[in-house]
Amino acid sequence: MPAEQSPSLFDFAAADELVQRAPLAHRLRPRTLDDVVGQPALLDPGAPLRQLIENRAVSSAIFFGPPGTGKTTVAKLIARYTDSSFVQLSAVSAGVKEVREVLETARLTLGMHGKKTILFLDEIHRFSRSQQDALLPGVEDGTIILIGATTENPFFALTGALVSRMILFRFETLSIEALEAVARRALDAEGVGIDEDALRHCCDLAEGDARGVLLTLEVAIALTKTAPNREDAPEGRRVGLAAVEAARATRALRLGRDEHYDMVSALIKSIRGSDPDEGVYWLARLIAAGEDPRFLARRLVILASEDIGNADPMALVVANASADALDRVGLPEASLNLTQAVTYLSLAPKSNAVAVAFEEATEDLLRKPLGGVPAPLRDAHYRGAEQLGHGLGYRYPHDDPSGWVDETYLPANLAGRRYYRPVPRGFEQELAERLDGLRARTTHDSRNVKGELNGVERERGESEDRADE
């Protein structure tokens, strides 16, 4: 094994150059707990996480929350405050082999020097179940203090075994005031001024992400250096609104698992609430964030029956057509087809009668005796069926001049049960009138027909109330 060499002047020069060239977010990383902004519930004096850090009583934990809220920074500060070794891995590139190597080194460090090791595992949600299980022995016996960082909900993304052994700390999105404090600190460090409207715009677009603010400012400052100097700025340089907009022109939209469910929910509720503008906004945002457009098309097809149904039968046709168009032409052009569907569905009359009918029929299947198929409805197209009585007494509706016969098509124990209750909106109002006319001619229902018809409207209201709940 070659002898270990002492650092040369070239090594020190290279290290100094790396510090100078490091991204602004790295150069301005807080060095004390008081330097961290935007997490008062965790790190203000007397807050739980701060007390654990200052008392050197931190145990394995999950830091979860949006990116750029200080998870990595706080993990490094914990190592500094507790005088622990700090090892950082990313679940994107690391695996079980690397974890085992860290555990072995941590055991040696603890045995030889009495020093704890903090393993900071970024994006821990990307570890598979078996990879997460490999962390358990080291967490349980205290070989390491594991700090896992994730932008996902840990109850969705992590195994129950791992979550149950760790403390959960939620990092909140940074407020505008906290982002402005971060931005001003960076501008002071760079010796650059900024217009107030540019500062506000930069923080507004960051969506609570301090790293995003610093990255935007770093690019904006670089752009400002190449622009004509302004006399009112420190050292003749001042960041303006145009530089901030140029720096943020290629910003990436975030879509983690929580955002996925929340945004899709917002899209569906906007359409259900008959607001085409908000529906189009959420559609555009989901597509821009990289959501699978086929998933969105499927959701629109479902909504066309779930929330509109026969109030406007064309809704299902339009939704299906947009899905077909997506398969035929793809994005970005198919975004227009999806937008057409969203606006049509938003403005269509609404009815959940189809969904309620299926829900109540399914509930009867679960809670009531199934009953047999009435003899007239049974299949009579095979030899011997007639001897079994199958199909006997069946009346063919087309043989009647009206195209309808008074017949029961439910098992005897469910005779007269009503599932489909059209609402008095859109085309379904016409269907309601047809249905009421047919039911008025029915004699096989043992209940009072007039009373049934009078109760239809009341039952509709109760069904809609249940759906709203």
Secondary structure, 3 states (H helix, E strand, C coil): CCCCCCCCHHHHHHHHHHHHHCCHHHHCCCCCHHHCCCCHHHHCCCCHHHHHHHCCCCCCEEEECCCCCCHHHHHHHHHHHCCCEEEEEECCCCCHHHHHHHHHHHHHHHHHHCCCEEEEEECHHHCCHHHHHCCHHHHHCCCCEEEEEECCCHHHHCCHHHHCCCEEEECCCCCHHHHHHHHHHHHHHHCCEECHHHHHHHHHHCCCCHHHHHHHHHHHHHHHHCCCCCCCCHHHCEECHHHHHHHCCCCCCCCCHHHHHHHHHHHHHHHHCCCHHHHHHHHHHHHHCCCCHHHHHHHHHHHHHHHHHHHCCHHHHHHHHHHHHHHHHCCCCHHHHHHHHHHHHHHCCCCCHHHHHHHHHHHHHHHCCCCCCCHHHCCCCCCCCCCCCCCCCCCCHHHCCCCCCCCCCCCHHHCCCCCCCCCCCHHHHHHHHHHHHHHHCCCCCCCCHHHHHHHHHHHHHHHHHHHHC
